[in-house]
Amino acid sequence: MVRQLTEMFRSADEELGGGHGLTTVTTYLTDTVAPMLAARFPSAAVRKDAFGAAAQLACLAGWKHHDLGRDGEAGRARALAEADLCEGPPALEPETVDTKRYGLTDALDDLADAGDPIERLAVAGYVVNAAADLLCDHHHAWIGGGKWLPRRLLEADPQRGAALLAGHHHLCGSGEPAALISAASKVLDLVGGPLREGYRRTWHGTNDSVAPTD
């Protein structure tokens, strides 16, 4: 949603002139987007995407200030956005990386064995997303969703990212998974290799169904 509104604001700026909608943009940034960044996210990938979208909106606000001759405010907003973008997202916790390695390993086994073409497509989608998460995290690069996934993937690693996307495209057209399996396996090797036997997860929560003991 943040990226969509940023593109809408950007299009309006280009059509109606510099600085148009500045108050709306800054209000949305400070009252809606900034508080959102302090919330809990369902996954590290979602958190990365949220911070990346916020940085793009802050950069747009900076340019709008500049267009109106408010270079001091523009410089501060632009510097903040550029610093966030250049710094990249926080690295995934090692436990999260292992969970993603295990999930991708399992999905690659399923993809190799899948006989149903619909199931193969479903598993392939998971493989691309899981491999993209690991690859972007390895390079401390921002990741995106939708059309931004391939863009961010290619920015993070042009060679491996292109191989993932080409393998997925080939599978969707031909049903043949070999190229995607090869590309995703190379990503796995980059971050520690496949993870199967011996992997376990530690539960950090509480089980409310268990009655407390005296």
MIMARRO-716486 format. One record per residue: y, x, z of N, C-alpha, C in turn. Coordinates in steps of 0.1 Angstrom, whole numbers, padded with zeros to 4 digits, always signed. Example, Ala and Ser with C-alpha at 12.3 -4.5 7.8 and 13.67 -1.06 7.14 Angstrom:
MIMARRO-716486
-0057+0132+0078-0045+0123+0078-0033+0132+0078/-0022+0128+0071-0011+0137+0071+0000+0129+0079/
END
This chain:
MIMARRO-716486
-0012+0008+0000+0000+0000+0000+0013+0009+0000/+0013+0019+0008+0025+0028+0009+0027+0034-0005/+0017+0039-0011+0018+0046-0024+0023+0035-0035/+0018+0023-0034+0022+0013-0044+0037+0010-0042/+0042+0008-0029+0056+0005-0027+0065+0017-0031/+0060+0029-0028+0067+0041-0032+0069+0041-0047/+0059+0038-0055+0060+0038-0070+0070+0026-0074/+0070+0015-0067+0079+0004-0070+0093+0008-0067/+0096+0015-0056+0109+0020-0053+0113+0030-0063/+0104+0039-0067+0108+0049-0077+0111+0043-0090/+0104+0033-0094+0107+0026-0107+0120+0019-0107/+0123+0013-0095+0136+0006-0094+0147+0017-0094/+0145+0028-0088+0155+0039-0088+0158+0043-0102/+0148+0045-0110+0149+0050-0124+0156+0039-0133/+0153+0027-0130+0159+0016-0139+0173+0012-0135/+0176+0012-0122+0189+0007-0117+0199+0017-0112/+0194+0030-0113+0203+0040-0109+0200+0047-0096/+0205+0060-0095+0202+0067-0083+0207+0061-0070/+0199+0062-0060+0203+0057-0047+0200+0042-0045/+0196+0035-0055+0194+0020-0054+0182+0018-0044/+0185+0009-0034+0175+0005-0025+0173+0015-0014/+0182+0024-0011+0181+0035-0001+0178+0029+0013/+0186+0018+0016+0184+0012+0029+0170+0007+0031/+0165+0000+0021+0152-0006+0022+0141+0005+0023/+0143+0016+0016+0133+0027+0016+0133+0034+0030/+0145+0037+0035+0146+0044+0048+0141+0035+0060/+0144+0022+0059+0140+0012+0069+0124+0011+0069/+0119+0010+0057+0104+0010+0056+0098+0022+0061/+0104+0034+0058+0098+0047+0063+0099+0048+0078/+0110+0045+0084+0112+0047+0098+0105+0036+0107/+0106+0023+0102+0101+0012+0110+0087+0009+0108/+0081+0012+0096+0067+0008+0093+0058+0020+0091/+0062+0029+0083+0053+0040+0079+0052+0050+0091/+0063+0055+0096+0062+0065+0107+0054+0060+0119/+0056+0048+0124+0047+0043+0135+0032+0042+0131/+0030+0039+0118+0016+0039+0114+0009+0052+0115/+0016+0063+0113+0010+0076+0114+0006+0080+0128/+0011+0073+0138+0007+0076+0152-0005+0068+0156/-0010+0059+0147-0021+0050+0151-0034+0058+0149/-0045+0052+0153-0058+0057+0151-0063+0053+0137/-0070+0062+0130-0075+0060+0117-0090+0059+0117/-0096+0051+0108-0111+0050+0108-0118+0062+0104/-0111+0071+0097-0118+0084+0093-0107+0094+0090/-0111+0107+0089-0102+0117+0086-0097+0116+0072/-0105+0111+0063-0100+0109+0049-0089+0099+0048/-0090+0088+0055-0080+0078+0056-0067+0084+0062/-0068+0092+0072-0057+0098+0079-0050+0107+0069/-0057+0115+0062-0051+0125+0052-0043+0117+0041/-0049+0106+0036-0043+0098+0026-0030+0092+0031/-0030+0087+0044-0018+0081+0049-0007+0091+0051/-0010+0103+0056+0001+0113+0057+0006+0118+0044/-0003+0118+0034+0002+0122+0020+0011+0112+0014/+0007+0099+0016+0016+0088+0011+0029+0088+0018/+0029+0090+0031+0042+0091+0039+0051+0102+0034/+0045+0113+0031+0053+0125+0026+0059+0122+0013/+0052+0115+0004+0058+0111-0009+0069+0102-0007/+0068+0092+0002+0079+0083+0005+0091+0090+0010/+0089+0100+0020+0100+0107+0025+0107+0115+0015/+0099+0121+0005+0105+0129-0005+0114+0120-0014/+0110+0108-0017+0117+0098-0025+0130+0095-0017/+0130+0093-0004+0142+0090+0003+0151+0101+0003/+0146+0113+0003+0155+0125+0002+0162+0125-0012/+0156+0122-0022+0162+0122-0036+0172+0111-0036/+0170+0100-0030+0179+0089-0030+0192+0093-0023/+0191+0100-0012+0202+0105-0005+0210+0115-0013/+0203+0123-0021+0209+0133-0029+0217+0126-0040/+0211+0115-0046+0218+0108-0057+0231+0102-0052/+0232+0099-0040+0244+0093-0034+0254+0103-0029/+0250+0116-0031+0259+0126-0026+0258+0130-0011/+0247+0125-0005+0245+0128+0009+0235+0140+0010/+0240+0151+0006+0230+0162+0005+0225+0167+0018/+0233+0166+0029+0228+0170+0042+0216+0162+0046/+0217+0149+0045+0205+0140+0048+0194+0142+0038/+0198+0144+0026+0188+0146+0015+0180+0158+0018/+0187+0169+0022+0180+0182+0024+0170+0181+0036/+0174+0174+0046+0166+0173+0058+0153+0165+0054/+0155+0153+0047+0144+0145+0044+0134+0152+0034/+0140+0159+0024+0132+0166+0014+0125+0178+0021/+0132+0185+0030+0125+0197+0036+0113+0192+0045/+0115+0180+0052+0104+0175+0060+0092+0171+0051/+0095+0165+0040+0084+0160+0031+0077+0172+0025/+0085+0182+0020+0079+0194+0014+0070+0202+0024/+0075+0203+0037+0068+0210+0047+0054+0203+0050/+0054+0190+0050+0042+0182+0053+0032+0184+0041/+0038+0184+0029+0029+0185+0017+0023+0199+0016/+0032+0209+0019+0027+0223+0017+0017+0227+0028/+0019+0221+0040+0010+0225+0051-0004+0219+0049/-0005+0208+0042-0018+0202+0039-0022+0194+0051/-0033+0187+0050-0038+0178+0061-0045+0187+0071/-0047+0181+0083-0055+0188+0093-0070+0189+0089/-0076+0200+0092-0090+0202+0089-0099+0192+0096/-0110+0189+0089-0120+0180+0096-0126+0188+0107/-0130+0180+0117-0138+0187+0128-0151+0191+0123/-0157+0202+0128-0170+0207+0124-0181+0196+0124/-0180+0188+0135-0190+0177+0136-0189+0167+0124/-0177+0164+0120-0174+0155+0109-0179+0161+0096/-0177+0174+0094-0182+0181+0082-0197+0180+0082/-0203+0183+0093-0218+0182+0093-0223+0168+0090/-0216+0158+0095-0220+0144+0092-0219+0141+0077/-0208+0146+0071-0206+0144+0057-0216+0152+0049/-0219+0164+0053-0230+0172+0046-0243+0164+0047/-0246+0159+0058-0259+0152+0060-0259+0139+0051/-0248+0132+0051-0247+0120+0042-0248+0123+0028/-0242+0134+0023-0242+0137+0009-0256+0143+0005/-0262+0150+0014-0276+0155+0012-0285+0143+0010/-0284+0133+0018-0293+0122+0017-0290+0114+0005/-0277+0112+0001-0274+0105-0011-0278+0112-0023/-0278+0125-0024-0283+0132-0035-0298+0131-0037/-0305+0130-0026-0320+0127-0027-0322+0113-0032/-0314+0104-0028-0315+0090-0033-0312+0089-0047/-0302+0097-0051-0297+0097-0065-0308+0102-0075/-0315+0113-0070-0325+0119-0078-0337+0109-0080/-0339+0101-0070-0351+0092-0070-0348+0078-0075/-0336+0075-0076-0332+0061-0080-0337+0057-0093/-0345+0046-0094-0350+0041-0107-0342+0029-0112/-0335+0022-0103-0327+0010-0107-0313+0015-0111/-0309+0011-0123-0296+0016-0128-0284+0012-0120/-0285+0000-0114-0274-0005-0106-0273+0003-0093/-0285+0005-0087-0285+0013-0074-0280+0028-0077/-0284+0033-0089-0280+0046-0093-0264+0047-0093/-0258+0037-0099-0243+0037-0100-0237+0036-0086/-0243+0028-0077-0238+0026-0064-0239+0040-0056/-0250+0046-0057-0252+0059-0050-0243+0070-0056/-0241+0069-0069-0232+0079-0075-0218+0078-0070/-0213+0066-0068-0199+0064-0063-0198+0070-0049/-0208+0069-0041-0208+0075-0028-0208+0090-0029/-0216+0095-0038-0217+0110-0039-0204+0116-0043/-0197+0110-0053-0184+0115-0057-0174+0115-0045/-0173+0104-0038-0164+0103-0027-0167+0113-0016/-0180+0114-0012-0184+0123-0002-0181+0138-0005/-0184+0141-0018-0182+0155-0023-0167+0158-0023/-0159+0148-0027-0145+0150-0028-0139+0152-0014/-0144+0145-0004-0139+0147+0009-0142+0161+0014/-0154+0166+0012-0157+0180+0016-0150+0190+0008/-0148+0188-0005-0141+0198-0013-0127+0199-0010/-0120+0188-0008-0106+0188-0005-0104+0194+0009/-0113+0191+0019-0111+0196+0032-0113+0211+0032/-0123+0216+0024-0125+0231+0023-0112+0238+0018/-0105+0232+0009-0093+0238+0004-0080+0234+0012/-0082+0226+0023-0070+0221+0030-0061+0214+0021/-0066+0206+0013-0059+0198+0003-0059+0183+0006/-0048+0177+0002-0047+0162+0003-0057+0155-0006/-0062+0144-0001-0071+0136-0009-0064+0122-0011/-0069+0115-0021-0063+0102-0023-0074+0092-0026/-0070+0079-0028-0079+0069-0032-0075+0063-0045/-0085+0055-0051-0082+0049-0064-0079+0060-0075/-0068+0058-0082-0065+0067-0093-0060+0081-0087/-0057+0081-0075-0052+0094-0069-0064+0103-0065/-0076+0097-0064-0088+0105-0061-0090+0116-0072/-0092+0113-0084-0094+0124-0094-0082+0133-0095/-0069+0128-0094-0058+0136-0094-0058+0147-0083/-0060+0142-0071-0060+0151-0060-0072+0161-0061/-0083+0156-0065-0095+0164-0067-0093+0176-0076/-0087+0173-0088-0084+0183-0097-0073+0193-0093/-0064+0188-0085-0054+0198-0079-0060+0207-0069/-0070+0202-0061-0076+0210-0050-0085+0220-0056/-0093+0217-0066-0102+0226-0072-0105+0222-0087/-0097+0228-0096-0098+0223-0110-0113+0224-0116/-0120+0235-0112-0133+0237-0118-0143+0228-0112/-0145+0228-0099-0155+0220-0092-0151+0205-0093/-0138+0202-0092-0134+0188-0093-0137+0183-0106/-0134+0190-0117-0137+0185-0130-0152+0183-0132/-0160+0192-0127-0174+0191-0128-0179+0178-0121/-0174+0175-0110-0178+0163-0103-0174+0150-0111/-0162+0150-0116-0157+0139-0124-0165+0137-0137/-0167+0148-0143-0175+0148-0156-0189+0143-0154/-0195+0148-0143-0209+0144-0140-0210+0129-0137/-0200+0124-0130-0200+0109-0127-0197+0101-0139/-0188+0106-0148-0185+0099-0160-0198+0098-0169/-0205+0110-0170-0217+0110-0178-0228+0101-0173/-0229+0101-0159-0239+0092-0154-0236+0077-0157/-0223+0073-0155-0219+0059-0158-0222+0055-0172/-0221+0065-0182-0224+0061-0196-0238+0062-0200/-0245+0072-0194-0259+0074-0199-0270+0071-0188/-0266+0070-0176-0276+0068-0165-0282+0081-0161/-0279+0092-0167-0285+0105-0163-0277+0112-0152/-0284+0114-0140-0277+0119-0129-0277+0135-0127/-0283+0142-0136-0285+0156-0134-0272+0164-0132/-0262+0161-0141-0249+0168-0140-0242+0165-0127/-0242+0153-0123-0235+0149-0110-0242+0156-0098/-0255+0156-0098-0263+0162-0088-0260+0177-0087/-0259+0183-0098-0256+0198-0099-0242+0201-0093/-0232+0193-0097-0219+0195-0093-0217+0192-0078/-0223+0182-0073-0222+0179-0059-0230+0189-0050/-0241+0194-0056-0248+0204-0048-0241+0217-0047/-0233+0220-0057-0224+0232-0056-0213+0230-0045/-0208+0218-0044-0199+0216-0033-0205+0217-0020/-0218+0212-0018-0225+0214-0006-0227+0228-0003/-0231+0236-0012-0233+0251-0010-0220+0257-0005/-0209+0252-0010-0196+0258-0006-0193+0256+0009/-0198+0245+0014-0194+0241+0028-0206+0242+0038/-0216+0250+0034-0227+0252+0044-0241+0248+0039/-0241+0241+0027-0254+0238+0022-0259+0224+0026/-0271+0220+0021-0277+0207+0024-0280+0207+0039/-0280+0195+0045-0283+0194+0059-0294+0182+0060/-0306+0186+0065-0316+0176+0066-0323+0177+0080/-0334+0184+0080-0342+0185+0092-0334+0192+0104/-0335+0186+0115-0329+0192+0127-0315+0186+0130/-0309+0179+0120-0296+0174+0122-0296+0162+0132/-0286+0162+0141-0285+0151+0151-0270+0149+0154/-0267+0137+0157-0253+0134+0161-0252+0131+0176/-0241+0135+0182-0239+0133+0197-0230+0120+0198/-0235+0111+0206-0227+0099+0208-0217+0102+0219/-0204+0099+0216-0193+0102+0225-0187+0090+0231/-0193+0078+0228-0188+0066+0233-0195+0061+0245/-0194+0048+0248-0201+0042+0260-0209+0030+0255/-0220+0027+0262-0228+0016+0258-0225+0005+0268/-0217-0005+0264-0212-0015+0273-0224-0025+0277/-0235-0024+0270-0246-0033+0273-0254-0028+0284/-0252-0016+0288-0260-0010+0299-0252-0012+0312/-0259-0019+0322-0252-0022+0335-0250-0009+0342/-0238-0007+0349-0236+0005+0357-0245+0006+0369/-0248+0018+0373-0257+0020+0384-0249+0023+0396/-0254+0020+0408-0246+0023+0420-0248+0038+0424/
END
